[in-house]
Structure formats: structure tokens, C-alpha cells
Amino acid sequence: MIRDSALGREVDEGMIENGYRLQLINPSERPRAFRVTVSGIDTIFVAGESRFEVGPAGVRMVPVAVRVQPGKGNPGSNKVSFRVEAVDDATVAVEAHSTFFVPR
């Protein structure tokens, strides 16, 4: 997982957004769709696209915007977890940890 350079910017309706770039790897010999979710702060969610297709034996870098409502999370770095799960098989999943920055 690679974090983008835009940390903790204020967007629509005062929400705080952090940008991430995730590397999705599909080791199977057929195309697969993956769903990305995030947890760790009350009201945290993936804004925009959260489902991504990856070709057979493929690798794909995808941008993911994550937001929280105003007043949620502690100022500074907050621990969050991303879960990437195959849409067709919930047992094909991985969790990765990162941080979400809330401006002071």
C-alpha cells in the first residue's frame, strides 16, 4: 500500500479526505473483482469507487479516497485498516494497516 501525498485535506461539507494508492494482485488465472473497505475511525468510508477489476495473473495500482465526517478521529495520525476482498469469494481477502491524518 502506498499513500499519496495529499494528507488530511478538507473537502465537501467539511469532511477530511486522505488519498491512498493500493496495489491489487490477482494470482488466479481468471479475471477477478475486488472490493476495498476501510475501518478504524467512526464514520470512515471509501469515497467513490471501491470495486476494482484485475486481470488474470495481474497487478493493478488503484487510487482510493477515504473520508471521515467533521470532528471524527483524533488530530494527527489515526490507525486504520484496509480490507481487500474478492467479490466472488470472501475467503480470498487481505488486510493492510495504515494511518489516516486529521489536521489539527
N, C-alpha and C positions, 0 to 999 in steps of 0.2 A: 504494500500500500504506500502510495506517495502522496504527501499533502501538497496542495497547490500553495501559491504564495499569498493568496487573499485570505487573511485570517481575521475573523471576527468583524465583518463589515455589517453595517446596518442596512436593511433592505425594507421592502414593503411593510407598512403597518408597524414599524419599529422592531421587527424580528431581526435576530442575529443569524448571519449565514457564514459558514465556513465551506471552502471548496476542497475537494479531495479528488485524487485520480487513483482509481483502483485497477489492478491488473487481474483480469479474469483468465483462468486457464481451463481449457476443456481437454482432458486427456482421452476422452472417448473417441471412437471412430465415427460418430454421427454428430450432427449439429445439436446444440443444447441451449436452452434458455435458462438464464439465472435471474433470481430476484435478490435485490440488495435491501436490507433493513438495517436500522441503527437503533441503539438503546443506550441508556446511561444517564440521561437528563430528562426530567419531566417535560413533556411536550416535544421532545426531539423527533424529527422526521426527515425523510429524504424528500426534498422538494424537486418536483419534475420527474424525469424518467428514473425508474427503479428496476426495470426489467431489460435485460440485455441478451442478445443472441451472440453465441460464439461458435464458429465453425468447427468441424471435426479436427481433432488434434491441434486446436488453435489457441492463440493468445490474443487478448484484446484489452487495450487500455481504455477505460471509460471515465468521463468526468461525472462526479456526483456532488450535488449541492445539498448541504444538510442545514436545517434551520431549527431554532428554538423560539418560542414566544418571548416577548419582552419580559425581563425580570426573572427568567429561569436560568439556572446554572449559576455557579459562583464566578465572580470576576477572576480572570486569569484562565489557567488551563483546567479543563474538566475531563475525566476519563470517560471514554465512550467505546462501544463495541459495535463493529460491523459484522453482520451475518450475511453470507452469500450462499444461497441455496438453489439447487436445481429445481426448476418449476415442476418437472415431471417425477421427481424422486427426492423427498425431503431428507433421505439418509445421505444424499450427496450434498454436504454442506461444510463450510469452514467459517470460523470466527476469527476476526483480527481486532486488535486493540489499538486505539489511537487517542488523540486528545481533541477537544473542541475548545476553541478560545473564545471567551466572553470578554469584551473590552471593559476596562474599569471606568 
